[in-house]
């Protein structure tokens, strides 16, 4: 049996690179317009996608063929909107809090998949969803008081990413992953390029290495993630992504002197535990529905 160790190494490397990318984004976005930083970050992602598709067997031209042009365009706009809000959130509420709240995204995917995709969610997963939402409330407002307006930034970012993920599931029934990757990169790059240059700011020579590191982290993180998925199943990779919360929190404490409160730790632990349980139950249900390991059909 082929060893899965390289897959786990690539998955953990991707997680650390994503966390580092968020730390660099926070640092740079406090000195430059967040839209400008988000644009550079997305340009690096788009460049990686185009190079990867050009080197693939199908090529870029085949990736342009889609049966869902409107939905694919919407996906690209949703992702760039999510990244913009995420970078703004890093500067307004901090890296640790942003990461903690963003962990609600997989939970929101489960909730939205019912009305938007017609998927069936068993009662055990609904219990986990309820627990996760309680965890989010603990993170947002431990005393039950008013909700800070700035906390809506990461919460909305998580919601946009959840809708993007549901839309990705919808197009995956007919479009290849290469096609989805192409439209995600191109549509988002065009959209951010329409407004980003208005916020163009000369970069200090001392910050150029950091900006370069941001671009490199963006490319390498996606490369490592792709390599991980060649060895591991999605159900094996996804639970590991919660380690990004740990890595991001460590960066926030060590480099930005952020304070991690009890409600952030307790709420995030509940959300992560619920998310892992939901993924485990979903993977188990898929195996029961498809004992031959074929892809589960839409129910």
C-alpha positions as CSV (number, residue, x, y, z in Angstrom):
1,X,0.0,0.0,0.0
2,X,1.3,3.4,-0.9
3,X,2.5,5.5,2.0
4,X,0.3,8.5,2.9
5,X,3.0,10.2,4.8
6,X,3.9,12.6,1.9
7,X,0.3,13.6,1.7
8,X,0.2,14.6,5.3
9,X,3.5,16.4,5.0
10,X,2.1,18.4,2.0
11,X,-1.2,19.1,3.8
12,X,0.5,20.3,7.0
13,X,2.9,22.4,4.9
14,X,-0.1,24.0,3.1
15,X,-1.7,24.8,6.4
16,X,1.4,26.5,7.7
17,X,1.8,28.5,4.5
18,X,-1.8,29.6,4.6
19,X,-1.3,30.8,8.2
20,X,1.9,32.6,7.3
21,X,0.1,34.2,4.4
22,X,-2.6,35.5,6.7
23,X,0.1,36.9,9.1
24,X,1.9,38.6,6.2
25,X,-1.5,40.0,5.0
26,X,-2.2,41.4,8.4
27,X,1.2,43.1,8.7
28,X,1.1,44.6,5.2
29,X,-2.6,45.6,5.4
30,X,-1.8,47.8,8.5
31,X,0.7,49.8,6.4
32,X,-1.0,49.7,3.0
33,X,-4.6,49.8,1.9
34,X,-6.2,46.3,2.5
35,X,-7.7,46.3,-1.0
36,X,-4.2,46.8,-2.5
37,X,-2.8,43.9,-0.4
38,X,-5.8,41.7,-1.3
39,X,-5.2,42.5,-5.0
40,X,-1.6,41.4,-4.8
41,X,-2.5,38.3,-2.9
42,X,-5.1,37.4,-5.5
43,X,-2.9,38.1,-8.4
44,X,-0.4,35.6,-7.0
45,X,-3.1,33.0,-6.7
46,X,-4.4,33.7,-10.3
47,X,-0.8,33.4,-11.7
48,X,-0.3,30.1,-10.0
49,X,-3.6,28.8,-11.4
50,X,-2.8,29.8,-14.9
51,X,0.7,28.2,-14.7
52,X,-0.7,25.0,-13.2
53,X,-3.4,24.7,-15.9
54,X,-0.9,25.5,-18.7
55,X,1.3,22.6,-17.5
56,X,-1.6,20.2,-17.2
57,X,-2.6,17.7,-19.8
58,X,-5.9,19.4,-20.6
59,X,-4.4,22.9,-20.8
60,X,-6.0,26.3,-20.3
61,X,-8.3,26.2,-23.4
62,X,-10.2,23.1,-22.2
63,X,-10.6,24.6,-18.8
64,X,-12.6,27.5,-20.2
65,X,-15.4,25.3,-21.3
66,X,-18.3,25.4,-18.8
67,X,-21.9,24.5,-18.6
68,X,-22.5,27.0,-15.8
69,X,-21.0,30.4,-16.9
70,X,-23.2,32.5,-14.6
71,X,-22.6,30.3,-11.6
72,X,-18.9,30.1,-12.3
73,X,-18.7,33.9,-12.6
74,X,-20.6,34.2,-9.3
75,X,-18.1,31.9,-7.6
76,X,-15.2,34.1,-8.7
77,X,-16.9,37.2,-7.4
78,X,-17.7,35.5,-4.1
79,X,-14.2,34.4,-3.5
80,X,-12.6,37.7,-4.1
81,X,-15.2,39.4,-1.9
82,X,-14.4,36.9,0.8
83,X,-10.7,37.6,0.6
84,X,-11.3,41.3,0.7
85,X,-13.4,41.1,3.8
86,X,-10.9,38.6,5.4
87,X,-8.0,41.0,4.9
88,X,-10.1,44.0,6.2
89,X,-11.0,41.8,9.2
90,X,-7.3,41.1,10.0
91,X,-6.7,44.8,10.5
92,X,-9.9,45.5,12.4
93,X,-10.4,42.5,14.7
94,X,-7.1,40.8,14.6
95,X,-5.7,37.5,13.2
96,X,-6.7,35.3,16.1
97,X,-10.3,36.4,16.3
98,X,-10.7,36.4,12.5
99,X,-9.4,32.8,12.3
100,X,-11.7,31.7,15.2
101,X,-14.8,33.1,13.6
102,X,-13.9,31.9,10.1
103,X,-14.0,28.3,11.4
104,X,-17.8,28.6,11.2
105,X,-17.6,28.4,7.4
106,X,-17.8,24.6,7.1
107,X,-20.8,24.7,9.4
108,X,-22.5,27.2,7.2
109,X,-21.8,25.0,4.2
110,X,-23.8,22.2,5.9
111,X,-26.7,24.5,6.6
112,X,-26.8,26.1,3.1
113,X,-26.5,22.7,1.3
114,X,-30.0,21.8,2.4
115,X,-32.0,24.6,0.7
116,X,-29.5,25.3,-2.1
117,X,-28.5,21.7,-3.1
118,X,-31.3,19.6,-1.7
119,X,-28.9,17.6,0.4
120,X,-30.1,15.6,3.3
121,X,-28.6,16.2,6.8
122,X,-29.3,13.7,9.5
123,X,-30.3,14.8,13.0
124,X,-26.9,14.1,14.5
125,X,-25.3,16.6,12.2
126,X,-28.0,19.1,13.0
127,X,-27.2,18.7,16.7
128,X,-23.5,19.4,15.8
129,X,-24.6,22.5,13.7
130,X,-26.5,23.8,16.7
131,X,-23.5,23.3,19.0
132,X,-21.3,25.0,16.5
133,X,-23.6,28.0,16.3
134,X,-23.6,28.3,20.1
135,X,-19.8,28.2,19.9
136,X,-19.8,31.1,17.4
137,X,-22.1,33.1,19.8
138,X,-19.6,32.4,22.6
139,X,-16.8,33.8,20.4
140,X,-18.8,36.9,19.4
141,X,-20.4,37.8,22.6
142,X,-19.5,35.8,25.7
143,X,-21.5,38.0,28.0
144,X,-24.6,38.1,25.8
145,X,-24.3,41.8,25.2
146,X,-24.3,43.7,22.0
147,X,-22.4,42.4,18.9
148,X,-19.5,44.6,17.9
149,X,-20.0,45.8,14.3
150,X,-16.4,45.0,13.4
151,X,-17.0,41.3,14.1
152,X,-19.4,41.2,11.2
153,X,-16.4,41.4,8.9
154,X,-15.1,37.9,9.6
155,X,-18.6,36.5,10.0
156,X,-19.6,37.8,6.6
157,X,-16.4,36.6,5.1
158,X,-17.2,33.1,6.4
159,X,-20.7,33.3,5.0
160,X,-19.4,34.3,1.5
161,X,-16.9,31.4,1.6
162,X,-19.7,29.0,2.6
163,X,-21.8,30.2,-0.4
164,X,-18.8,29.9,-2.6
165,X,-18.3,26.4,-1.4
166,X,-21.9,25.4,-2.0
167,X,-21.7,27.0,-5.5
168,X,-18.5,24.9,-6.1
169,X,-20.4,21.8,-5.2
170,X,-23.2,22.7,-7.6
171,X,-20.9,23.3,-10.6
172,X,-18.9,20.1,-9.9
173,X,-21.7,17.9,-11.2
174,X,-21.0,19.1,-14.7
175,X,-17.7,21.1,-14.8
176,X,-14.2,19.8,-14.1
177,X,-12.1,21.0,-11.2
178,X,-9.8,22.6,-13.7
179,X,-12.7,24.7,-15.1
180,X,-13.8,25.8,-11.7
181,X,-10.2,26.7,-10.8
182,X,-9.8,28.7,-14.0
183,X,-13.0,30.8,-13.5
184,X,-12.2,31.3,-9.9
185,X,-8.8,32.8,-10.8
186,X,-9.8,34.8,-13.9
187,X,-13.1,36.3,-12.7
188,X,-11.6,37.3,-9.3
189,X,-8.5,38.8,-10.9
190,X,-10.5,40.9,-13.3
191,X,-12.9,42.0,-10.6
192,X,-10.2,43.1,-8.1
193,X,-8.2,44.7,-11.0
194,X,-11.1,47.1,-11.7
195,X,-10.9,48.7,-8.3
196,X,-7.5,47.7,-6.8
197,X,-5.3,50.0,-8.9
198,X,-7.2,53.0,-7.5
199,X,-5.6,52.1,-4.1
200,X,-2.1,51.5,-5.6
201,X,0.5,52.6,-3.0
202,X,4.3,52.7,-3.6
203,X,5.8,49.9,-1.5
204,X,8.8,50.7,0.7
205,X,12.0,48.8,-0.3
206,X,12.0,47.3,3.2
207,X,8.6,45.8,2.6
208,X,9.3,44.3,-0.8
209,X,10.6,41.1,0.7
210,X,7.4,40.7,2.7
211,X,5.3,41.3,-0.4
212,X,7.3,38.8,-2.3
213,X,7.0,36.3,0.5
214,X,3.2,36.9,0.5
215,X,3.1,35.9,-3.2
216,X,5.4,32.9,-2.7
217,X,3.3,31.7,0.2
218,X,0.1,32.0,-1.9
219,X,1.6,29.9,-4.8
220,X,3.3,27.3,-2.6
221,X,0.3,26.8,-0.3
222,X,-1.9,25.9,-3.2
223,X,0.8,23.7,-4.7
224,X,1.2,21.8,-1.5
225,X,-2.6,21.4,-1.1
226,X,-2.9,19.9,-4.6
227,X,-0.1,17.5,-3.9
228,X,-1.8,16.5,-0.7
229,X,-5.0,15.7,-2.5
230,X,-3.2,13.4,-4.9
231,X,-2.4,11.1,-1.9
232,X,-5.1,11.8,0.6
233,X,-8.9,11.8,0.4
234,X,-10.7,15.1,1.2
235,X,-12.0,13.6,4.4
236,X,-8.4,13.1,5.5
237,X,-7.3,16.5,4.6
238,X,-10.2,18.6,5.8
239,X,-9.9,17.9,9.6
240,X,-6.2,18.9,9.4
241,X,-7.1,22.4,8.1
242,X,-8.4,23.3,11.5
243,X,-4.8,23.3,12.6
244,X,-4.6,26.6,10.7
245,X,-6.5,28.1,13.6
246,X,-3.7,26.9,16.0
247,X,-0.9,28.2,13.7
248,X,-2.7,31.5,13.1
249,X,-3.3,32.1,16.8
250,X,0.4,31.3,17.5
251,X,1.4,33.9,14.9
252,X,-1.0,36.4,16.3
253,X,0.3,36.0,19.9
254,X,4.0,35.9,19.0
255,X,4.2,38.6,16.3
256,X,1.2,40.9,16.9
257,X,0.8,40.7,20.7
258,X,-2.8,39.8,20.4
259,X,-4.8,38.6,23.4
260,X,-6.6,35.3,23.3
261,X,-9.6,35.4,25.6
262,X,-11.3,32.4,27.2
263,X,-14.4,32.8,25.0
264,X,-12.3,32.6,21.8
265,X,-10.7,29.4,23.0
266,X,-13.9,27.8,24.3
267,X,-16.0,28.9,21.3
268,X,-13.4,27.9,18.7
269,X,-13.0,24.5,20.4
270,X,-16.7,23.8,20.2
271,X,-16.9,24.9,16.5
272,X,-13.9,22.8,15.5
273,X,-15.2,19.7,17.3
274,X,-18.6,20.1,15.7
275,X,-17.0,20.7,12.3
276,X,-14.9,17.5,12.6
277,X,-17.9,15.5,13.7
278,X,-20.0,16.8,10.7
279,X,-17.2,15.9,8.3
280,X,-16.9,12.4,9.8
281,X,-20.6,11.8,9.7
282,X,-20.8,13.1,6.1
283,X,-17.9,10.8,5.0
284,X,-19.4,7.8,6.8
285,X,-22.8,8.5,5.1
286,X,-21.2,8.8,1.7
287,X,-19.4,5.4,2.2
288,X,-22.7,3.8,3.2
289,X,-24.5,5.3,0.2
290,X,-21.6,4.4,-2.2
291,X,-20.0,1.2,-1.0
292,X,-18.1,1.0,-4.3
293,X,-16.4,4.3,-3.4
294,X,-18.1,6.0,-6.4
295,X,-18.9,9.7,-6.0
296,X,-22.2,10.2,-4.2
297,X,-25.0,11.5,-6.3
298,X,-27.1,14.5,-5.4
299,X,-30.1,13.5,-3.2
